[in-house]
Amino acid sequence: MLGPAALLAVALAALIGGLLVGGGADPLAIQDPGPVVRWGLPVAKLLVNLGAAGMIGALVLAVWALSPKHPEFDAALDVAAASAAVMTVASAATGLITFLDVTGEPLAFDDLFGRKLGQFISTIELGQAWLITTLVAAAVTVLCFAVRNHTALVFVAVLAVASLVPMAQQGHAAGTAGHDAAIAALGLHLVFAAVWLGGLVTIVLLQRTLGRDRLVLVMARYSTVALVCFIVVAISGYASAALRIGDWPDLATPYGALVIAKVAALVALGLFGAAQRRWLIGRMSRSATSATRPFWTLVVMELAFMGIAAGVAAALGRTAPPVAERLPTVPTPAELLTGEPLPPWPEWWRYFTEWRPDLIWLLACGFGIFFYVAGVVRLRRRGDRWPIYRTVLWVAGLVLLAFITNGGVNAYESYLFSAHMLGHMALTMAVPVLLVPGAPVTLAARAVHPRKDGSRGGREWILIAVHSRFAQVIANPIVAAVLFAGSLWVFYYSPLFRWTMLDHIGHEWMIAHFLITGYLFVQSLIGIDPVPYRLPYPFRLLLLLGTMAFHAFFGLAIMMGTGLLLADWYGAMGWGADALVDQQLGGGIAWSIGEIPTVALAITVAFQWARSDEKESRRRDRHADRTGDAELAEYNARLAALADRDNA
């Protein structure tokens, strides 16, 4: 228990120091809530963060690194349940103290105070956020005790991660330009820091249950996850700091000093992780005793620096950033709607020069390229072949995805329906046409080492997902075609369209939905990865032509329409563009640009059909050579017998 105790003690010390440096607990000139609230709120938030880390880290470790065949699995779930319980109590306390902080109400136990508190958590967005966080954490607490199925725990882990969403939406930049970027950066920071910190704490608590041999194996698996977490935490932390600090001189402010302290702790953690991965794990696997003491010394020091980072992060949440959280003095209608400064007028070439980064998809594309190339390298090192065109197409597809989600299309789609439709067509048609021939599932099945101890790594989870009943349904060619074409009408003619414009989470869902439905449809036509059922080639062409005719009809319907789909958004921009004309242009994009991938898909299906016939002909020739044309001789003999009978 030395490691978790050191973590908590150092985190509290760092929090107190950070509050003193940044002034986060200083008395307010007007309506001061008192020292209990000023100091109690950041302490409660720190406990929320630590509880979330233990909950998420233990669940991820159980899902990814531990085996249900060993006692470690149930012990990790007990850690997750206890951490979730801590988060539940701390979240409830945070909600109460937040109410006292923003209203200036003294703590009381009468009906009037209860009504005011109830109104705060039921009607005010900030109160609702903490109520949701508390309820989700409580649900995870119960589920960690009730659920022991390995597959079901994935959904429990997803629910645990979802508990951080309300916290991510409360970032400093919630009311300023860069709001969406701030939510994405803070959300990534919270999730991956929780996995990193919570995973290490769980391993420390399970050290006796694991034993030496299992400890070395689990630590090796954890170190890979920790490396990914370090990269994401570093990049998302930089993005958050850039949004809040602005210029280099702002580092001289109290907020800047706390950022520097957090960066220093992060650098130290990176060095500890490198030492652990490159030296101590290998040494422990070779020696039973020589590396035990330095290993645990390093772990305790790593937890201490994690405590510093956690404490400073909680103090930053109460420290005013140098960048003012406000829009321009006289914002335009477009700026009022989007909360973002207007990009330059969209000349065609600006779609290739303007950038609006989306950190979630930028990191997803980067890791997607890295792990794919790493898999190809592993295959080649052991002497297996992997067609170069698959790698080229996969990388090109992810580069295009990164460009669509971070470049000019993303910069203009909130202001112009045509830009939005251009991004939609690229996500649902162009990107999947490049990604599907990359055959990522086949590559993972061949390149990732299988687990032998009952735990599930990347290979096991991918194969389970591909062969699940849900995948069998949505991968069916007819279902995939219906999802691909039908979701167009459902999305644009339902409240979903509005949600994706107003909520950044909705925007991220939209990207994932378009990408997945397009991928499933293209996979059903030209895919190489295993699927439950494939149509014969003639029916694939018919399915393609029928679906794309439906798709073209959708584009024509928008192009010929005379009413705005989202009049109080695109029609209220006042950005110098006729919203209806721009919408009709978007319909033309949906109708015309969709034809290019259609032709590419038709050519590919025809090519695969020809190759399939050629392979079947060669197979029959080889069979005839092996059997001496026995089938042909038997057929000729049967014809001769029939002729003899007729002559008789």
Disulfide bonds with the S-S distance in Angstrom:
none
